[in-house]
Structures are given as C-alpha cells and as structure tokens.
C-alpha cells in the first residue's frame, strides 16, 4: 500500500440469526470508497456513480450472532481482482453465507484503496501481486486455527476440515494456493485469467 503498512483489512460474512424487527441492511461497500470519484473514472465509468453507490445496501446486517442451525460452518476465502476491493462482487459472498458458509474476503495490497478503522485511506499497488496474495491467505489460514480455538465469537464453530477458496478474474490465481496448502480442499475460478 501507499503509504506502506504491514496490515490489511478483511471482511467476514457469515450466516447470522435473523435480525430483529426494524433492522436495516448495511451498506454494500465501504462508504469512503463508494464515494471516491477516482474509483469510477479509473474504469471509464460515469463519476456520478459516486453519488449513488454509497446508498446501495447489501443483503446483510451487522453484529448478529452466528446462526444456531449448524454446529460448525465451512469456510470460503475470496480473492478479488485488481484494482477492485474485498467488497467487489459481494453479492456472491452474501449468497454463499446465506447457504451456511463463512466467507472471508481480504483487501490485497493490489486493491484500489482500503480504509482502516483509524481513518487511514491507503492506495493499493495495482500491478497485481501474486506472492502477496499467497502470503495473505497463508496468514488467514493460520489465523483461522487461532479463531476456532479461542475467539469469543468463532471458537469451535469453524469447520477447518472444509475450507475452499475462490477468485474473480486475476483473483483466479488462487488455484495455485490449493497446491501450496493442503488445508484448502476446493477451488472455484470465476472468469479466471492470468493463471501461468
């Protein structure tokens, strides 16, 4: 990222218990990124999307307890294509979560931009960084073991024997991750390219 950091943002989408009456869905993507006109001008889109997109909501709520209808949840890791971000194509992640999966989506260092909770708004390196992506997922796979062992929210609820990974376009390089780490049991490639 620019400026450099050794951290990255991650979104967890999971099957939650039904929200209470009057609960509203949360925004589809980070509000600062959604309003960034440079994001839309990059792809040649009309920058007026920066007015509309912050109003889009996903089929999700925040801060819900895990659903009670399963003892343990299989896990899917998602890899976005550069220069997008972890919420890109989040409708797929929401659909998968509604079918009982915990979906984990990181902002790789080649994302467009990412906002940290402390307000830092960092620009990614859009060249595509396969090695960095592999390191991101290696870290997340290790972290899943810790979360399943001792996290107050996820402890004992993650099915570490059923972990898959999927990627979109350049994110399809995640197929190589399955060869590198036998904790991953399956891979799905969506419009994959650049897989040499």
N, C-alpha and C positions, 0 to 999 in steps of 0.2 A: 504494500500500500504506500501511498504518498500522503502524509509523511509515514515513515516506516513504523511498524508495530509488530509485536510477536503474538498478537491475539487475533481472533476472528469471531464474527457473530454467527450464531446458529439458531434456527427456529425448530422447535419440536411441535409437531401436530400429532394429536393422539385422540383416541376415542374417549370422549368425556360423557359424564352423566348429563342428562337433559337440563338445560338452563332453566331457571325459574321464570315465572310469568313476567313479561315486560323486559326481559333481557334482550339486548340488541346485538347483532353481529358486529364484529370488529373490522377495521379497515383491511382491505385486501393486501396492502403493502405499506411499508414504512412511509409515513406522511411527508417527510422531508424529501425522500427520493421521488415520491409520486408527484411532488410539486416542482421538481427540478427541470426547467425547460431544456437544459443541455442534454438530458437523457433522451428526450423525444427528437431533438434536432440531430442527434447522432445518427439515427436510422432514417432520417429524412421525413419523419412523421410531423404532422402539424403540432406546433408547440402549444396549441390550445388544449391539448390533452392534459397539460399540467394543471389546468383549471378543473377538469372533470375527474381525472384519476384519483385524487385524494378522497373523492366522495364514494368510490367503489368499495363495497364490502364483500367479504368472503362468506362462505358458509361455515363460519366458525365463531366461537365465543372464546373468551379468555378466562383463565384462572378457575376452570372447572375441575372437579376431582376426576380421576380415571373412572371409566365405565366399570360397573360391577359385574357385567355379564361374562367376563373372561377372567381366568386366573392369571394368565401371562399373555403378553402381546408380542407377536412377531415384529421385526424391525426392518424398515427400508430406509436406506441412505439415498439422498438425491444430489446429483451434480448438475448445476446449471451450465449454460453455455456462456462464454464471454461475448460481449461485455454486459451481460444481464446481471441477475442477482438471485438470491435464495428464494424470493417470493415469485419469481418468474414461473409461469405455469403452475401456480399454487393450487389451481382447481383440481389438478391431478392428485396432489398430496392430500387435499381435503377429502376427495372421493375415497382414496385409499384408507385414510384414517377412519372414515365412516364405515369401512368394512373390517375394522379391527386391527389395523396396523399403526405402529408408532412410526411416523415419518420424520427423518432428521435431515434438515437442509442447511448446509453452511454457506456463507459468503466466502468463496475462494478469493485468493489475492488478485485474480483477474476479473473480479466483478466490476460493474460500472462504478458504483460507490457504495459505501456502507456507513451506517450511523451507529455509533456506540452509545450505551446508556449515559455516558458522561458528556454527550453532546459532540464528540469528535465526529466529523464527516469526512471520511477518507476516500481518496480516489484509488481505484484498482489499477493494476498493470494489465492492460487488455491484450497483451501479446499471447496469452494462453500459457499456463504453467503446469504441465503435467506432473512434474516432480512435486510441486507444492500441493497439488490436489491429492496425490497419493499420501503425502505426509498429513494432510488434513484428515483423511479418512483413517489412517493408522492411529492418529491421536483419538479420534472419535470412537473407534473400535475398542481401544484400551479404556477410554472413559466410560463406555457402556458397562464394562465389568465393575467399575467402581460404583456407578449409579445403581446397578442392580444389587450390589452388596450393601450399600449404606445410605443411599439418598432417601430422605424422608418421603419424597413423592413416588419414586420409581422402584424402591427396594423390593426385590422379589417378584416384580411384575413384568420384567422384560424377558422374553424368550431368546436367550443368547444362542440357542441351537437353530434358530430360524431367522437369519439375517440376510437380507438381499440388498442390492444396490441398483439404481437406475440413473440414466443420464440422458440429457437432451442435446442433440447436435454434437458440438465438440465435447460436451459433458459425457458423451458416449465412450470416451477413453476409459471410463470406469471398468470396462470389460477386463482390462489388464489387472485391475485391482483384485479381481476374483482369482487370478493366477498367483498373485503375490501373497494373498492372505486366505487361508482355508476356513476362517470364520465366516466368510461370505459364501452362501450356498447357492445363490442365483443372481443373474444379472438381466436387466432389460434395457435395450437401447432404443431410444425414440429419435428417429430421423438422424441416426448417428453418422458422423463423418470424421475424417482425420484420425483414423484408427491405426496408422502404421506404427 
